[in-house]
Amino acid sequence: MTDSLRPDQGATRAGRGTDTWRLTNLVQALDEPESSLRERAAHRLGFEPGELRGFRIAKRSVDARRRRADLRFVCQVDVVVDQGSERPRLTRLLKKGTVRETPAHGSLDLVSVDERRRGARAVVVGAGPAGLLAALVLARNGVQVDLLDRGQSVEKRSKSLTAFHRRGELDGESNLLFGEGGAGTYSDGKLYTRVSSPLEVPILEELVACGAQADILYDSRAHIGTDRLHTVLPRLRARMQDAGVRFHYGVRLESLVVESGPPRRVRAVHTQAGELPCDGLFLALGHSARDTWQALHEQGLAFEQKPFQFGVRVEHPQELVTRGRYGEGDAAGLLGPASYALQCRAGEGLPGVHSFCMCPGGKIVASVNEPGYLCTNGMSNSTHSSPFANAALVTTVSPEDFAAHGTGPFAGVDYQRHFEARFFEAGGGAYAAPAQRVPDFLAGRASSGELKTSYTFGAVPGRVDELLPPGSRDALRRGLARFEQMLPGFGGSDGILVGIESRSSGPVRCPRDAGSRAAVGWEDLFPLGEGAGYAGGIMSAALDGALSAQTWLRGAVATGSR
């Protein structure tokens, strides 16, 4: 396990301080010990290994390009050395830019909090990653926090899902979308993000302290696993309760008690369990809280259309993916089942296509909260033990694509519902999913014979190519042809398309001020995460929640810009 040495925690000699440097593109063999990587880092800088005051892996990824016969890790590492002990080689590397100062980490705890916030009351709506991190930051910095979620705790949520999967009994409030941990609890806790923030490491460290595996601190494809999340989330809840957070599960936000403005302020929130007063309101509703969006819009909270991701799930035998990525050697024994990230840029008048939420050794699940609709998602446990690999294959649909469904802010929601109902009916109306082999999808013909899939409710042969809108269908065809070149077998008969994947991202945005992060026209009301249109995954949502909480704690004011 790599050291968790912070830049300001290095040992010193004779009262000297320390410097921390980040090195990139250090190569490590799959079976090579971490000590060898430490030696390599020291020698690159012109030091002896014993002169390093600290060392840790900051990021690690697998170099599995097919032109390489030898798979390897490519790493970024941080090293701590005595201040002023630069060697000529280090000086040259700094000038070349191949070594740089390690970016400073942030903290969830603030040094300075606006006096108006100390002892203030906040309500956080939604116990997904954005809401959990907002509540944690607020409570640790002296705010009284009530966190409510329409769904249930992870323990009770599991019982609701068992009833759904075994008997088809859908609970509209406690399901794969609503409840503790949010939708990400059942898309297995993938933690990679393209968002760069000083708060990323502190958030990951919080999860490790709650039982997540330590390699999420540096693995480029960090993943906890649905099974482990059922341990991590209750421990996180306990830590938050120790900090003073009061949890209210099975409680849905119904309306706001508003003081007229401008700007408008929320004095309390109304729920079926009564009113909760608040000085600050943090809305982390998630990407499927359609009824709550509508209710808030009717009370004057602005929403607007935004582009969102739309497509299908693709599933292959895991063995095919692992062989295509790692070759015929024994790398899988060292690395586990292979994953992939594929992208086909826009062209030929069609939008781009990319894979998303790839689940090695995983399964496909029905991610729904309303009867009569079908939407798929993927998940995997920490062991990745399923013989299947799946991922979303999505393209971007824009307001122009769903203009036929209206010009209002929720036209994208109507577009989603239209196709979710269409796929539900095509599957037979009992949550079975229409499916089509990749070659049949490309050729525009029906699939015959058994369609082997991990999908919970099973697949039925269906014309996925005819069920999708033409623009998405044509973009996916172009992308699949390209992906076959990248990963041989991807476009073959072992590949199955299962539909529909319509909620990889949210279809609305709640405009907010760039300075205060509050909703435009409102004071102390903060739209957060995916449901507000400001995140696209677990980590980006968690970061958004934490940053908005810190912004309010500091007393930031509106700038009038978005």
FENCORBEL-V144422 format. One record per residue. N is the residue number from 0. OMEGA is omega in whole degrees, -180 to 180 (999 if undefined). Layout:
# FENCORBEL-V144422
N & OMEGA
N & OMEGA
This chain:
# FENCORBEL-V144422
0 & -177
1 & 178
2 & 176
3 & -174
4 & 175
5 & 180
6 & -178
7 & -178
8 & -178
9 & 175
10 & 180
11 & 176
12 & 177
13 & 176
14 & -179
15 & 175
16 & -179
17 & 172
18 & 179
19 & -176
20 & 177
21 & 177
22 & 179
23 & 175
24 & 170
25 & -175
26 & 178
27 & 175
28 & -175
29 & -177
30 & -176
31 & 180
32 & -179
33 & 180
34 & 178
35 & 178
36 & 177
37 & 179
38 & -179
39 & 179
40 & 180
41 & -177
42 & 178
43 & -179
44 & -178
45 & 179
46 & 166
47 & -178
48 & -179
49 & 180
50 & 178
51 & 179
52 & 178
53 & -177
54 & 172
55 & 173
56 & 179
57 & 180
58 & 179
59 & 178
60 & 180
61 & 172
62 & -176
63 & 177
64 & -171
65 & 180
66 & 178
67 & 176
68 & -178
69 & 174
70 & -178
71 & 171
72 & 169
73 & -169
74 & 161
75 & -179
76 & 174
77 & 176
78 & 179
79 & 179
80 & 177
81 & 180
82 & 179
83 & -177
84 & -179
85 & 174
86 & 178
87 & -179
88 & 178
89 & 179
90 & 179
91 & -179
92 & 177
93 & 179
94 & -180
95 & -180
96 & 179
97 & 171
98 & 178
99 & 177
100 & 180
101 & 178
102 & -179
103 & 174
104 & 175
105 & 179
106 & 175
107 & 179
108 & -178
109 & 176
110 & -177
111 & 179
112 & 177
113 & -176
114 & 180
115 & -176
116 & -178
117 & -178
118 & 179
119 & -180
120 & 178
121 & 171
122 & 176
123 & -179
124 & -180
125 & -178
126 & 169
127 & -176
128 & 179
129 & -179
130 & 180
131 & -178
132 & 175
133 & -179
134 & -180
135 & -180
136 & -179
137 & -177
138 & -179
139 & -179
140 & 167
141 & -179
142 & 174
143 & -170
144 & 167
145 & 179
146 & -180
147 & 178
148 & 180
149 & 178
150 & -174
151 & 172
152 & -175
153 & 179
154 & 180
155 & 179
156 & 179
157 & 179
158 & 178
159 & -179
160 & 176
161 & 178
162 & 179
163 & -176
164 & -178
165 & -173
166 & -180
167 & -179
168 & -177
169 & 173
170 & -176
171 & -179
172 & -178
173 & -171
174 & -179
175 & -176
176 & -176
177 & 178
178 & -175
179 & -178
180 & 179
181 & -180
182 & -178
183 & 177
184 & -178
185 & 162
186 & 163
187 & 170
188 & 175
189 & -170
190 & -179
191 & -178
192 & 175
193 & 178
194 & 178
195 & -177
196 & 175
197 & -178
198 & -177
199 & -178
200 & 177
201 & 178
202 & 179
203 & 178
204 & 177
205 & 179
206 & 177
207 & 179
208 & 180
209 & 174
210 & 176
211 & -178
212 & -173
213 & -176
214 & 175
215 & 179
216 & -177
217 & -178
218 & -178
219 & 176
220 & -174
221 & -173
222 & -179
223 & -176
224 & -179
225 & -179
226 & -180
227 & 178
228 & 178
229 & 171
230 & -176
231 & -174
232 & 176
233 & 178
234 & 176
235 & 177
236 & -180
237 & 178
238 & 180
239 & 176
240 & 176
241 & 178
242 & 176
243 & -180
244 & 176
245 & -178
246 & 177
247 & 179
248 & -177
249 & -178
250 & -176
251 & 173
252 & -179
253 & 179
254 & 180
255 & 170
256 & -164
257 & 167
258 & -177
259 & -177
260 & 7
261 & -15
262 & 179
263 & 179
264 & 177
265 & 179
266 & -179
267 & 173
268 & 179
269 & 177
270 & 177
271 & 178
272 & -180
273 & -178
274 & 173
275 & 179
276 & 179
277 & 170
278 & 177
279 & -179
280 & -178
281 & -174
282 & 178
283 & -165
284 & -177
285 & -172
286 & -177
287 & -178
288 & -172
289 & -179
290 & 179
291 & 174
292 & -177
293 & -179
294 & 180
295 & 177
296 & 179
297 & 176
298 & 173
299 & 177
300 & -174
301 & 170
302 & 177
303 & 177
304 & 171
305 & 174
306 & 177
307 & -175
308 & -171
309 & 180
310 & -175
311 & 167
312 & 173
313 & -177
314 & 178
315 & 167
316 & -180
317 & -180
318 & 179
319 & -179
320 & -179
321 & 179
322 & 179
323 & -179
324 & -172
325 & -177
326 & -174
327 & -177
328 & -177
329 & -178
330 & -178
331 & 178
332 & 179
333 & -172
334 & -174
335 & -179
336 & -176
337 & 173
338 & 177
339 & 172
340 & -173
341 & -179
342 & 174
343 & -175
344 & 179
345 & 178
346 & 179
347 & 179
348 & -178
349 & 177
350 & 178
351 & 179
352 & 176
353 & 174
354 & -177
355 & 175
356 & -179
357 & -175
358 & 175
359 & -179
360 & -174
361 & 178
362 & 179
363 & -178
364 & 176
365 & -176
366 & -173
367 & 176
368 & -180
369 & 178
370 & 177
371 & -180
372 & 180
373 & 173
374 & -179
375 & 173
376 & 178
377 & 177
378 & 173
379 & 174
380 & -176
381 & -179
382 & -179
383 & -169
384 & 179
385 & 177
386 & -178
387 & 171
388 & 179
389 & 177
390 & 169
391 & 167
392 & -171
393 & 172
394 & -178
395 & 171
396 & -174
397 & 178
398 & 177
399 & -179
400 & -178
401 & 179
402 & 180
403 & -179
404 & 174
405 & -180
406 & -179
407 & -176
408 & -176
409 & 177
410 & 178
411 & 176
412 & 178
413 & 177
414 & 176
415 & -177
416 & -179
417 & -177
418 & 175
419 & 177
420 & -180
421 & 179
422 & 178
423 & -180
424 & -179
425 & 178
426 & 178
427 & 174
428 & 179
429 & 177
430 & 167
431 & -174
432 & 171
433 & -178
434 & -177
435 & 177
436 & -176
437 & 179
438 & 179
439 & 176
440 & -179
441 & -177
442 & -179
443 & 179
444 & -180
445 & 175
446 & 179
447 & 179
448 & -178
449 & 176
450 & -177
451 & -177
452 & 177
453 & -173
454 & -171
455 & -175
456 & 178
457 & -179
458 & 174
459 & 178
460 & -179
461 & 179
462 & 178
463 & -180
464 & 179
465 & 180
466 & -180
467 & 171
468 & -174
469 & -179
470 & 178
471 & 179
472 & -177
473 & 177
474 & 179
475 & 177
476 & 179
477 & 180
478 & -179
479 & 178
480 & 178
481 & -177
482 & 175
483 & 177
484 & -179
485 & -175
486 & -176
487 & -177
488 & -178
489 & -179
490 & -178
491 & -174
492 & 175
493 & 179
494 & -180
495 & 175
496 & -178
497 & -175
498 & 13
499 & 176
500 & -171
501 & -176
502 & 175
503 & 174
504 & -175
505 & -178
506 & -179
507 & 172
508 & 175
509 & -174
510 & 178
511 & -178
512 & -177
513 & -178
514 & -176
515 & -174
516 & 176
517 & 176
518 & -179
519 & -180
520 & -179
521 & 175
522 & 175
523 & 172
524 & -170
525 & 173
526 & -173
527 & 162
528 & -174
529 & -177
530 & 178
531 & 178
532 & -175
533 & 179
534 & -179
535 & -179
536 & -175
537 & -175
538 & -180
539 & 176
540 & 178
541 & 178
542 & -179
543 & 178
544 & -180
545 & -178
546 & 178
547 & 177
548 & 180
549 & 179
550 & 178
551 & 180
552 & -180
553 & 179
554 & -180
555 & -178
556 & -179
557 & 179
558 & -177
559 & 178
560 & -178
561 & 999
